[in-house]
Amino acid sequence: MSGFFNQDNPFWRFINTLTDIVLMNLVFVICCLPVVTIGPVWTAMYYTMMKSVRRERGYVFKNFLHSLKQNFVQGLVCWLVLLIFGGTAGFSIWSMWKQTENGGNGLFLFWVSVFVLLFVICLAMYIFPALSRFNFSVGELFAFAAVVGVKYFYITLALLAMFAAAILACYLYLPLLVLGMPVLFIFVSSFLIEKIFKAYMPKFDENDDTVRDQWYYE
């Protein structure tokens, strides 16, 4: 019976992970309320999810605050750019749809706007995780996201499908937004994104003393 209460028991490890996701999701939702902070918060949450939850290194909130402070400016700039283009595309989709309902001919612009919005979402799904991992400038983050989004198109499609499923689930059952769906999406998507990141990281050298923390190679 003592084995059941062992913290290394797979059941309790699962419960601990689930608890971390719910608590982190509450922090995520609260910190994203100003809207303009979504980029830096997404970055910090990915970093925390990888380091604290998946690699079990350090404390959840300590790692979250560390990444948030370190990447806040770049995350904010990237998010504002994405928000401008995504918001413009979203408004265009709505207006073109209304125009076609009233007999207008806005179908071409409608689909162009849909493509732009999907492209913005794809960029976001790569930019903020990449910001948490690599030392890129804002321009390099956008270029990296565009390149890997096309190069690993099958992974991009899978991420889009998961993102759409998460949005739909929250729309159908709003409490999921608070209970853990956003952070759960980040957690699940990290398994696909990390496959890409490992191809772009420097070769691991266990004898390199200049690298103090090599958890992301695991």
TIVEXDO-882614 format. One record per atom (N, C-alpha, C): residue number from 1; residue in three letters; atom name; y, z, x. Coordinates in steps of 0.1 Angstrom, whole numbers, plus 5000, padded with zeros to 4 digits. Layout:
! TIVEXDO-882614
R  resi  resn  name  y  z  x
R  NUM  ala  CA  Y  Z  X
...
This chain:
! TIVEXDO-882614
R  resi  resn  name  y  z  x
R  1  met  N  4988  5000  5008
R  1  met  CA  5000  5000  5000
R  1  met  C  5013  5000  5009
R  2  ser  N  5011  5006  5020
R  2  ser  CA  5023  5007  5029
R  2  ser  C  5027  4993  5034
R  3  gly  N  5018  4984  5035
R  3  gly  CA  5021  4970  5039
R  3  gly  C  5030  4963  5029
R  4  phe  N  5029  4967  5016
R  4  phe  CA  5037  4961  5006
R  4  phe  C  5052  4964  5008
R  5  phe  N  5055  4976  5012
R  5  phe  CA  5068  4981  5014
R  5  phe  C  5074  4978  5028
R  6  asn  N  5066  4971  5036
R  6  asn  CA  5071  4966  5049
R  6  asn  C  5081  4956  5047
R  7  gln  N  5093  4957  5054
R  7  gln  CA  5104  4948  5052
R  7  gln  C  5101  4934  5057
R  8  asp  N  5090  4933  5066
R  8  asp  CA  5086  4920  5071
R  8  asp  C  5076  4913  5062
R  9  asn  N  5073  4920  5051
R  9  asn  CA  5064  4914  5041
R  9  asn  C  5071  4902  5035
R  10  pro  N  5064  4890  5033
R  10  pro  CA  5070  4878  5028
R  10  pro  C  5077  4880  5015
R  11  phe  N  5072  4889  5006
R  11  phe  CA  5078  4891  4993
R  11  phe  C  5092  4898  4995
R  12  trp  N  5093  4908  5004
R  12  trp  CA  5105  4914  5005
R  12  trp  C  5115  4906  5013
R  13  arg  N  5110  4897  5022
R  13  arg  CA  5119  4888  5029
R  13  arg  C  5125  4878  5019
R  14  phe  N  5117  4874  5009
R  14  phe  CA  5122  4865  4999
R  14  phe  C  5132  4872  4990
R  15  ile  N  5130  4885  4986
R  15  ile  CA  5139  4892  4978
R  15  ile  C  5152  4895  4986
R  16  asn  N  5151  4898  4999
R  16  asn  CA  5163  4900  5007
R  16  asn  C  5171  4887  5008
R  17  thr  N  5165  4875  5010
R  17  thr  CA  5172  4863  5010
R  17  thr  C  5178  4860  4997
R  18  leu  N  5171  4862  4986
R  18  leu  CA  5177  4860  4973
R  18  leu  C  5189  4868  4970
R  19  thr  N  5188  4881  4974
R  19  thr  CA  5199  4890  4973
R  19  thr  C  5211  4886  4981
R  20  asp  N  5209  4881  4993
R  20  asp  CA  5220  4876  5002
R  20  asp  C  5227  4864  4995
R  21  ile  N  5219  4855  4989
R  21  ile  CA  5224  4843  4983
R  21  ile  C  5233  4847  4971
R  22  val  N  5229  4856  4963
R  22  val  CA  5237  4861  4951
R  22  val  C  5250  4867  4956
R  23  leu  N  5249  4876  4966
R  23  leu  CA  5261  4883  4970
R  23  leu  C  5270  4873  4977
R  24  met  N  5265  4864  4985
R  24  met  CA  5273  4854  4992
R  24  met  C  5280  4845  4982
R  25  asn  N  5273  4842  4971
R  25  asn  CA  5278  4833  4961
R  25  asn  C  5290  4839  4954
R  26  leu  N  5289  4853  4951
R  26  leu  CA  5301  4860  4946
R  26  leu  C  5313  4859  4955
R  27  val  N  5311  4860  4968
R  27  val  CA  5322  4859  4977
R  27  val  C  5327  4845  4977
R  28  phe  N  5318  4835  4977
R  28  phe  CA  5321  4821  4977
R  28  phe  C  5330  4818  4965
R  29  val  N  5326  4822  4953
R  29  val  CA  5333  4819  4941
R  29  val  C  5347  4825  4941
R  30  ile  N  5348  4838  4945
R  30  ile  CA  5361  4845  4945
R  30  ile  C  5370  4838  4955
R  31  cys  N  5365  4835  4967
R  31  cys  CA  5374  4829  4978
R  31  cys  C  5378  4815  4974
R  32  cys  N  5370  4808  4966
R  32  cys  CA  5374  4794  4962
R  32  cys  C  5383  4793  4950
R  33  leu  N  5386  4805  4944
R  33  leu  CA  5395  4804  4932
R  33  leu  C  5409  4798  4934
R  34  pro  N  5415  4799  4946
R  34  pro  CA  5427  4792  4948
R  34  pro  C  5426  4777  4950
R  35  val  N  5414  4772  4950
R  35  val  CA  5410  4758  4951
R  35  val  C  5413  4752  4965
R  36  val  N  5425  4754  4970
R  36  val  CA  5428  4748  4983
R  36  val  C  5420  4754  4994
R  37  thr  N  5413  4765  4992
R  37  thr  CA  5406  4772  5002
R  37  thr  C  5391  4768  5002
R  38  ile  N  5387  4759  4993
R  38  ile  CA  5373  4755  4992
R  38  ile  C  5367  4750  5005
R  39  gly  N  5375  4742  5012
R  39  gly  CA  5370  4736  5025
R  39  gly  C  5367  4747  5036
R  40  pro  N  5376  4756  5039
R  40  pro  CA  5373  4766  5049
R  40  pro  C  5362  4775  5044
R  41  val  N  5361  4778  5031
R  41  val  CA  5351  4787  5026
R  41  val  C  5337  4781  5026
R  42  trp  N  5337  4768  5023
R  42  trp  CA  5324  4760  5024
R  42  trp  C  5319  4760  5039
R  43  thr  N  5328  4758  5048
R  43  thr  CA  5325  4758  5062
R  43  thr  C  5319  4772  5066
R  44  ala  N  5326  4783  5063
R  44  ala  CA  5321  4796  5066
R  44  ala  C  5308  4800  5059
R  45  met  N  5306  4795  5047
R  45  met  CA  5294  4798  5040
R  45  met  C  5282  4791  5046
R  46  tyr  N  5284  4778  5051
R  46  tyr  CA  5273  4771  5057
R  46  tyr  C  5269  4778  5071
R  47  tyr  N  5279  4782  5078
R  47  tyr  CA  5277  4789  5091
R  47  tyr  C  5269  4802  5088
R  48  thr  N  5274  4809  5078
R  48  thr  CA  5267  4822  5075
R  48  thr  C  5253  4820  5070
R  49  met  N  5251  4810  5062
R  49  met  CA  5238  4807  5057
R  49  met  C  5228  4804  5068
R  50  met  N  5233  4796  5077
R  50  met  CA  5224  4792  5088
R  50  met  C  5221  4804  5098
R  51  lys  N  5232  4811  5102
R  51  lys  CA  5230  4821  5112
R  51  lys  C  5224  4834  5106
R  52  ser  N  5230  4839  5095
R  52  ser  CA  5225  4852  5090
R  52  ser  C  5213  4851  5081
R  53  val  N  5212  4841  5073
R  53  val  CA  5201  4840  5063
R  53  val  C  5189  4833  5069
R  54  arg  N  5191  4821  5074
R  54  arg  CA  5180  4813  5079
R  54  arg  C  5175  4818  5093
R  55  arg  N  5185  4822  5102
R  55  arg  CA  5181  4826  5115
R  55  arg  C  5181  4841  5118
R  56  glu  N  5186  4848  5107
R  56  glu  CA  5186  4863  5108
R  56  glu  C  5193  4868  5120
R  57  arg  N  5205  4863  5123
R  57  arg  CA  5213  4867  5134
R  57  arg  C  5226  4873  5129
R  58  gly  N  5229  4886  5131
R  58  gly  CA  5241  4892  5127
R  58  gly  C  5243  4895  5113
R  59  tyr  N  5254  4901  5109
R  59  tyr  CA  5257  4905  5095
R  59  tyr  C  5263  4894  5087
R  60  val  N  5260  4893  5075
R  60  val  CA  5264  4883  5066
R  60  val  C  5279  4882  5065
R  61  phe  N  5286  4893  5062
R  61  phe  CA  5300  4892  5059
R  61  phe  C  5308  4891  5073
R  62  lys  N  5303  4897  5083
R  62  lys  CA  5309  4896  5096
R  62  lys  C  5309  4881  5101
R  63  asn  N  5298  4875  5100
R  63  asn  CA  5297  4860  5103
R  63  asn  C  5306  4852  5094
R  64  phe  N  5306  4855  5082
R  64  phe  CA  5315  4847  5072
R  64  phe  C  5329  4848  5076
R  65  leu  N  5334  4860  5079
R  65  leu  CA  5348  4862  5082
R  65  leu  C  5351  4856  5096
R  66  his  N  5342  4856  5105
R  66  his  CA  5344  4850  5118
R  66  his  C  5346  4835  5117
R  67  ser  N  5337  4829  5109
R  67  ser  CA  5338  4814  5108
R  67  ser  C  5351  4810  5099
R  68  leu  N  5354  4818  5089
R  68  leu  CA  5365  4815  5081
R  68  leu  C  5378  4815  5089
R  69  lys  N  5379  4825  5097
R  69  lys  CA  5391  4827  5106
R  69  lys  C  5392  4816  5116
R  70  gln  N  5380  4813  5122
R  70  gln  CA  5380  4803  5133
R  70  gln  C  5382  4788  5128
R  71  asn  N  5378  4785  5116
R  71  asn  CA  5379  4771  5111
R  71  asn  C  5388  4769  5100
R  72  phe  N  5396  4779  5097
R  72  phe  CA  5404  4779  5085
R  72  phe  C  5414  4767  5085
R  73  val  N  5421  4764  5096
R  73  val  CA  5432  4754  5096
R  73  val  C  5425  4740  5094
R  74  gln  N  5415  4737  5102
R  74  gln  CA  5409  4724  5102
R  74  gln  C  5402  4722  5088
R  75  gly  N  5395  4733  5083
R  75  gly  CA  5389  4732  5070
R  75  gly  C  5399  4729  5059
R  76  leu  N  5410  4736  5060
R  76  leu  CA  5421  4734  5050
R  76  leu  C  5426  4719  5050
R  77  val  N  5429  4714  5062
R  77  val  CA  5434  4701  5063
R  77  val  C  5424  4690  5058
R  78  cys  N  5411  4692  5062
R  78  cys  CA  5401  4683  5057
R  78  cys  C  5400  4683  5042
R  79  trp  N  5400  4695  5036
R  79  trp  CA  5398  4697  5022
R  79  trp  C  5410  4691  5014
R  80  leu  N  5422  4693  5019
R  80  leu  CA  5434  4687  5013
R  80  leu  C  5434  4672  5012
R  81  val  N  5429  4666  5023
R  81  val  CA  5428  4651  5024
R  81  val  C  5417  4647  5013
R  82  leu  N  5406  4653  5013
R  82  leu  CA  5395  4650  5004
R  82  leu  C  5400  4652  4989
R  83  leu  N  5408  4663  4987
R  83  leu  CA  5412  4667  4974
R  83  leu  C  5422  4656  4969
R  84  ile  N  5431  4651  4977
R  84  ile  CA  5440  4641  4973
R  84  ile  C  5433  4628  4969
R  85  phe  N  5424  4623  4977
R  85  phe  CA  5416  4611  4974
R  85  phe  C  5407  4613  4962
R  86  gly  N  5400  4625  4962
R  86  gly  CA  5390  4627  4952
R  86  gly  C  5397  4630  4938
R  87  gly  N  5409  4637  4939
R  87  gly  CA  5416  4639  4927
R  87  gly  C  5422  4626  4921
R  88  thr  N  5427  4617  4930
R  88  thr  CA  5432  4604  4925
R  88  thr  C  5421  4596  4919
R  89  ala  N  5409  4596  4926
R  89  ala  CA  5398  4588  4920
R  89  ala  C  5394  4594  4907
R  90  gly  N  5393  4607  4906
R  90  gly  CA  5389  4614  4893
R  90  gly  C  5399  4610  4882
R  91  phe  N  5412  4611  4885
R  91  phe  CA  5422  4607  4875
R  91  phe  C  5420  4593  4871
R  92  ser  N  5418  4584  4880
R  92  ser  CA  5416  4570  4878
R  92  ser  C  5404  4567  4869
R  93  ile  N  5393  4574  4872
R  93  ile  CA  5381  4573  4863
R  93  ile  C  5384  4577  4849
R  94  trp  N  5391  4588  4847
R  94  trp  CA  5395  4592  4833
R  94  trp  C  5404  4582  4826
R  95  ser  N  5414  4578  4833
R  95  ser  CA  5424  4568  4827
R  95  ser  C  5417  4555  4824
R  96  met  N  5409  4550  4833
R  96  met  CA  5403  4537  4831
R  96  met  C  5392  4538  4820
R  97  trp  N  5386  4549  4819
R  97  trp  CA  5376  4551  4808
R  97  trp  C  5383  4551  4794
R  98  lys  N  5395  4558  4794
R  98  lys  CA  5403  4558  4781
R  98  lys  C  5408  4544  4778
R  99  gln  N  5411  4537  4789
R  99  gln  CA  5416  4523  4786
R  99  gln  C  5406  4514  4781
R  100  thr  N  5393  4515  4786
R  100  thr  CA  5383  4507  4781
R  100  thr  C  5379  4511  4766
R  101  glu  N  5380  4524  4763
R  101  glu  CA  5377  4528  4749
R  101  glu  C  5387  4522  4740
R  102  asn  N  5399  4520  4744
R  102  asn  CA  5410  4514  4736
R  102  asn  C  5410  4499  4736
R  103  gly  N  5400  4493  4742
R  103  gly  CA  5399  4478  4742
R  103  gly  C  5405  4472  4755
R  104  gly  N  5409  4480  4764
R  104  gly  CA  5415  4475  4777
R  104  gly  C  5404  4470  4786
R  105  asn  N  5409  4463  4797
R  105  asn  CA  5400  4458  4807
R  105  asn  C  5401  4465  4820
R  106  gly  N  5396  4478  4820
R  106  gly  CA  5397  4486  4833
R  106  gly  C  5384  4489  4838
R  107  leu  N  5373  4481  4835
R  107  leu  CA  5360  4485  4839
R  107  leu  C  5358  4483  4854
R  108  phe  N  5364  4473  4860
R  108  phe  CA  5363  4471  4875
R  108  phe  C  5369  4483  4882
R  109  leu  N  5381  4487  4879
R  109  leu  CA  5388  4498  4885
R  109  leu  C  5380  4511  4883
R  110  phe  N  5374  4512  4871
R  110  phe  CA  5366  4524  4868
R  110  phe  C  5355  4525  4878
R  111  trp  N  5347  4515  4881
R  111  trp  CA  5336  4516  4890
R  111  trp  C  5341  4517  4905
R  112  val  N  5352  4511  4908
R  112  val  CA  5358  4513  4921
R  112  val  C  5361  4528  4923
R  113  ser  N  5367  4534  4913
R  113  ser  CA  5371  4548  4914
R  113  ser  C  5358  4557  4915
R  114  val  N  5348  4553  4908
R  114  val  CA  5335  4561  4908
R  114  val  C  5330  4560  4923
R  115  phe  N  5330  4548  4929
R  115  phe  CA  5325  4547  4942
R  115  phe  C  5334  4555  4952
R  116  val  N  5347  4555  4950
R  116  val  CA  5355  4563  4959
R  116  val  C  5352  4578  4958
R  117  leu  N  5351  4583  4945
R  117  leu  CA  5348  4597  4943
R  117  leu  C  5334  4601  4949
R  118  leu  N  5324  4592  4948
R  118  leu  CA  5311  4595  4954
R  118  leu  C  5312  4595  4969
R  119  phe  N  5320  4586  4975
R  119  phe  CA  5322  4586  4989
R  119  phe  C  5329  4599  4994
R  120  val  N  5339  4603  4987
R  120  val  CA  5346  4616  4990
R  120  val  C  5336  4628  4990
R  121  ile  N  5328  4628  4980
R  121  ile  CA  5318  4639  4979
R  121  ile  C  5308  4639  4990
R  122  cys  N  5304  4626  4994
R  122  cys  CA  5294  4625  5006
R  122  cys  C  5301  4630  5018
R  123  leu  N  5314  4626  5020
R  123  leu  CA  5321  4631  5032
R  123  leu  C  5321  4646  5033
R  124  ala  N  5325  4652  5021
R  124  ala  CA  5326  4667  5021
R  124  ala  C  5313  4673  5024
R  125  met  N  5302  4668  5020
R  125  met  CA  5288  4674  5022
R  125  met  C  5285  4674  5037
R  126  tyr  N  5291  4665  5045
R  126  tyr  CA  5288  4665  5059
R  126  tyr  C  5299  4671  5067
R  127  ile  N  5312  4670  5063
R  127  ile  CA  5323  4674  5071
R  127  ile  C  5323  4689  5073
R  128  phe  N  5321  4697  5063
R  128  phe  CA  5323  4712  5064
R  128  phe  C  5311  4718  5071
R  129  pro  N  5298  4714  5069
R  129  pro  CA  5288  4718  5078
R  129  pro  C  5290  4714  5093
R  130  ala  N  5295  4702  5095
R  130  ala  CA  5297  4698  5109
R  130  ala  C  5308  4706  5115
R  131  leu  N  5319  4710  5108
R  131  leu  CA  5329  4718  5113
R  131  leu  C  5324  4732  5117
R  132  ser  N  5314  4737  5110
R  132  ser  CA  5308  4750  5114
R  132  ser  C  5300  4749  5126
R  133  arg  N  5296  4737  5131
R  133  arg  CA  5287  4735  5142
R  133  arg  C  5293  4729  5154
R  134  phe  N  5301  4719  5152
R  134  phe  CA  5306  4711  5164
R  134  phe  C  5321  4713  5166
R  135  asn  N  5326  4711  5178
R  135  asn  CA  5340  4712  5181
R  135  asn  C  5346  4699  5180
R  136  phe  N  5349  4694  5168
R  136  phe  CA  5355  4681  5165
R  136  phe  C  5369  4683  5160
R  137  ser  N  5377  4673  5162
R  137  ser  CA  5390  4672  5156
R  137  ser  C  5389  4668  5142
R  138  val  N  5400  4668  5134
R  138  val  CA  5399  4664  5120
R  138  val  C  5394  4649  5119
R  139  gly  N  5400  4641  5127
R  139  gly  CA  5397  4626  5127
R  139  gly  C  5382  4624  5130
R  140  glu  N  5377  4632  5140
R  140  glu  CA  5363  4631  5145
R  140  glu  C  5354  4636  5134
R  141  leu  N  5358  4646  5126
R  141  leu  CA  5350  4651  5115
R  141  leu  C  5348  4640  5105
R  142  phe  N  5358  4633  5101
R  142  phe  CA  5357  4622  5091
R  142  phe  C  5349  4611  5096
R  143  ala  N  5351  4607  5109
R  143  ala  CA  5343  4596  5115
R  143  ala  C  5328  4600  5115
R  144  phe  N  5326  4612  5120
R  144  phe  CA  5312  4617  5121
R  144  phe  C  5305  4616  5107
R  145  ala  N  5312  4622  5097
R  145  ala  CA  5306  4622  5083
R  145  ala  C  5304  4608  5078
R  146  ala  N  5313  4599  5080
R  146  ala  CA  5311  4585  5076
R  146  ala  C  5299  4579  5082
R  147  val  N  5298  4581  5096
R  147  val  CA  5287  4574  5103
R  147  val  C  5273  4580  5099
R  148  val  N  5272  4593  5099
R  148  val  CA  5259  4599  5095
R  148  val  C  5256  4596  5080
R  149  gly  N  5266  4596  5072
R  149  gly  CA  5264  4593  5058
R  149  gly  C  5257  4579  5055
R  150  val  N  5261  4570  5063
R  150  val  CA  5256  4556  5062
R  150  val  C  5242  4555  5070
R  151  lys  N  5242  4561  5082
R  151  lys  CA  5230  4560  5091
R  151  lys  C  5218  4567  5084
R  152  tyr  N  5221  4578  5078
R  152  tyr  CA  5210  4586  5072
R  152  tyr  C  5212  4585  5056
R  153  phe  N  5212  4572  5052
R  153  phe  CA  5215  4570  5038
R  153  phe  C  5206  4577  5028
R  154  tyr  N  5193  4577  5032
R  154  tyr  CA  5183  4583  5023
R  154  tyr  C  5185  4598  5022
R  155  ile  N  5190  4605  5032
R  155  ile  CA  5194  4619  5031
R  155  ile  C  5206  4621  5023
R  156  thr  N  5216  4612  5025
R  156  thr  CA  5228  4612  5017
R  156  thr  C  5225  4611  5002
R  157  leu  N  5216  4602  4998
R  157  leu  CA  5212  4601  4984
R  157  leu  C  5205  4613  4979
R  158  ala  N  5197  4620  4987
R  158  ala  CA  5191  4632  4983
R  158  ala  C  5201  4643  4981
R  159  leu  N  5211  4644  4990
R  159  leu  CA  5221  4654  4989
R  159  leu  C  5230  4652  4976
R  160  leu  N  5233  4639  4974
R  160  leu  CA  5240  4636  4962
R  160  leu  C  5232  4640  4949
R  161  ala  N  5219  4637  4949
R  161  ala  CA  5211  4641  4938
R  161  ala  C  5211  4656  4936
R  162  met  N  5210  4664  4947
R  162  met  CA  5210  4678  4946
R  162  met  C  5223  4683  4941
R  163  phe  N  5234  4677  4946
R  163  phe  CA  5248  4681  4942
R  163  phe  C  5250  4679  4927
R  164  ala  N  5245  4667  4922
R  164  ala  CA  5246  4664  4908
R  164  ala  C  5238  4673  4900
R  165  ala  N  5226  4677  4904
R  165  ala  CA  5218  4686  4897
R  165  ala  C  5224  4700  4896
R  166  ala  N  5231  4704  4907
R  166  ala  CA  5237  4717  4907
R  166  ala  C  5249  4718  4898
R  167  ile  N  5257  4707  4898
R  167  ile  CA  5268  4706  4888
R  167  ile  C  5264  4706  4874
R  168  leu  N  5253  4698  4871
R  168  leu  CA  5248  4698  4858
R  168  leu  C  5242  4711  4853
R  169  ala  N  5235  4718  4862
R  169  ala  CA  5230  4731  4859
R  169  ala  C  5241  4741  4855
R  170  cys  N  5251  4741  4863
R  170  cys  CA  5263  4750  4860
R  170  cys  C  5270  4746  4847
R  171  tyr  N  5270  4733  4845
R  171  tyr  CA  5277  4729  4832
R  171  tyr  C  5269  4733  4820
R  172  leu  N  5255  4732  4821
R  172  leu  CA  5247  4736  4810
R  172  leu  C  5245  4751  4808
R  173  tyr  N  5246  4758  4819
R  173  tyr  CA  5245  4773  4819
R  173  tyr  C  5255  4779  4829
R  174  leu  N  5267  4781  4824
R  174  leu  CA  5278  4785  4833
R  174  leu  C  5275  4798  4842
R  175  pro  N  5268  4808  4837
R  175  pro  CA  5265  4819  4846
R  175  pro  C  5258  4816  4859
R  176  leu  N  5252  4804  4860
R  176  leu  CA  5246  4800  4873
R  176  leu  C  5256  4798  4883
R  177  leu  N  5269  4795  4879
R  177  leu  CA  5280  4794  4889
R  177  leu  C  5282  4806  4896
R  178  val  N  5281  4818  4889
R  178  val  CA  5283  4831  4895
R  178  val  C  5270  4836  4902
R  179  leu  N  5259  4833  4896
R  179  leu  CA  5246  4839  4900
R  179  leu  C  5241  4833  4913
R  180  gly  N  5245  4822  4917
R  180  gly  CA  5241  4817  4930
R  180  gly  C  5240  4802  4932
R  181  met  N  5243  4793  4922
R  181  met  CA  5240  4779  4923
R  181  met  C  5248  4772  4935
R  182  pro  N  5261  4775  4937
R  182  pro  CA  5268  4768  4948
R  182  pro  C  5262  4771  4961
R  183  val  N  5259  4784  4964
R  183  val  CA  5254  4788  4977
R  183  val  C  5239  4784  4978
R  184  leu  N  5232  4784  4967
R  184  leu  CA  5218  4779  4967
R  184  leu  C  5218  4764  4971
R  185  phe  N  5228  4756  4966
R  185  phe  CA  5229  4742  4970
R  185  phe  C  5231  4741  4985
R  186  ile  N  5240  4750  4991
R  186  ile  CA  5243  4749  5005
R  186  ile  C  5230  4753  5013
R  187  phe  N  5223  4763  5008
R  187  phe  CA  5211  4767  5015
R  187  phe  C  5200  4756  5015
R  188  val  N  5197  4750  5004
R  188  val  CA  5187  4739  5003
R  188  val  C  5192  4727  5011
R  189  ser  N  5204  4723  5009
R  189  ser  CA  5209  4711  5016
R  189  ser  C  5209  4713  5031
R  190  ser  N  5210  4726  5036
R  190  ser  CA  5210  4728  5051
R  190  ser  C  5197  4723  5057
R  191  phe  N  5186  4723  5050
R  191  phe  CA  5173  4719  5056
R  191  phe  C  5174  4704  5059
R  192  leu  N  5181  4696  5051
R  192  leu  CA  5182  4682  5053
R  192  leu  C  5193  4679  5064
R  193  ile  N  5204  4686  5063
R  193  ile  CA  5216  4684  5072
R  193  ile  C  5212  4688  5086
R  194  glu  N  5204  4698  5088
R  194  glu  CA  5201  4703  5101
R  194  glu  C  5192  4692  5109
R  195  lys  N  5184  4684  5101
R  195  lys  CA  5176  4674  5107
R  195  lys  C  5186  4664  5114
R  196  ile  N  5197  4661  5108
R  196  ile  CA  5207  4652  5114
R  196  ile  C  5214  4659  5126
R  197  phe  N  5219  4671  5124
R  197  phe  CA  5226  4678  5134
R  197  phe  C  5218  4679  5147
R  198  lys  N  5205  4681  5146
R  198  lys  CA  5197  4683  5159
R  198  lys  C  5197  4670  5167
R  199  ala  N  5199  4659  5161
R  199  ala  CA  5200  4646  5168
R  199  ala  C  5213  4645  5176
R  200  tyr  N  5223  4652  5173
R  200  tyr  CA  5236  4651  5179
R  200  tyr  C  5240  4663  5188
R  201  met  N  5231  4673  5188
R  201  met  CA  5234  4684  5197
R  201  met  C  5230  4681  5211
R  202  pro  N  5237  4687  5221
R  202  pro  CA  5232  4685  5235
R  202  pro  C  5218  4690  5237
R  203  lys  N  5211  4684  5247
R  203  lys  CA  5198  4688  5250
R  203  lys  C  5197  4703  5253
R  204  phe  N  5187  4710  5247
R  204  phe  CA  5186  4724  5249
R  204  phe  C  5181  4727  5263
R  205  asp  N  5188  4736  5270
R  205  asp  CA  5185  4741  5283
R  205  asp  C  5184  4756  5283
R  206  glu  N  5172  4761  5283
R  206  glu  CA  5170  4776  5283
R  206  glu  C  5175  4783  5295
R  207  asn  N  5177  4775  5306
R  207  asn  CA  5182  4781  5318
R  207  asn  C  5197  4781  5320
R  208  asp  N  5204  4775  5310
R  208  asp  CA  5218  4775  5310
R  208  asp  C  5224  4788  5305
R  209  asp  N  5229  4796  5315
R  209  asp  CA  5235  4809  5311
R  209  asp  C  5248  4808  5305
R  210  thr  N  5255  4796  5305
R  210  thr  CA  5268  4795  5298
R  210  thr  C  5267  4794  5283
R  211  val  N  5255  4792  5278
R  211  val  CA  5253  4791  5264
R  211  val  C  5248  4805  5259
R  212  arg  N  5256  4813  5253
R  212  arg  CA  5253  4827  5250
R  212  arg  C  5244  4828  5237
R  213  asp  N  5247  4819  5228
R  213  asp  CA  5239  4820  5215
R  213  asp  C  5234  4807  5211
R  214  gln  N  5220  4806  5212
R  214  gln  CA  5214  4793  5210
R  214  gln  C  5205  4793  5197
R  215  trp  N  5210  4801  5188
R  215  trp  CA  5202  4802  5175
R  215  trp  C  5201  4789  5168
R  216  tyr  N  5211  4780  5169
R  216  tyr  CA  5211  4768  5162
R  216  tyr  C  5201  4757  5167
R  217  tyr  N  5194  4760  5178
R  217  tyr  CA  5184  4751  5183
R  217  tyr  C  5170  4755  5177
R  218  glu  N  5169  4766  5171
R  218  glu  CA  5156  4771  5166
R  218  glu  C  5152  4762  5154
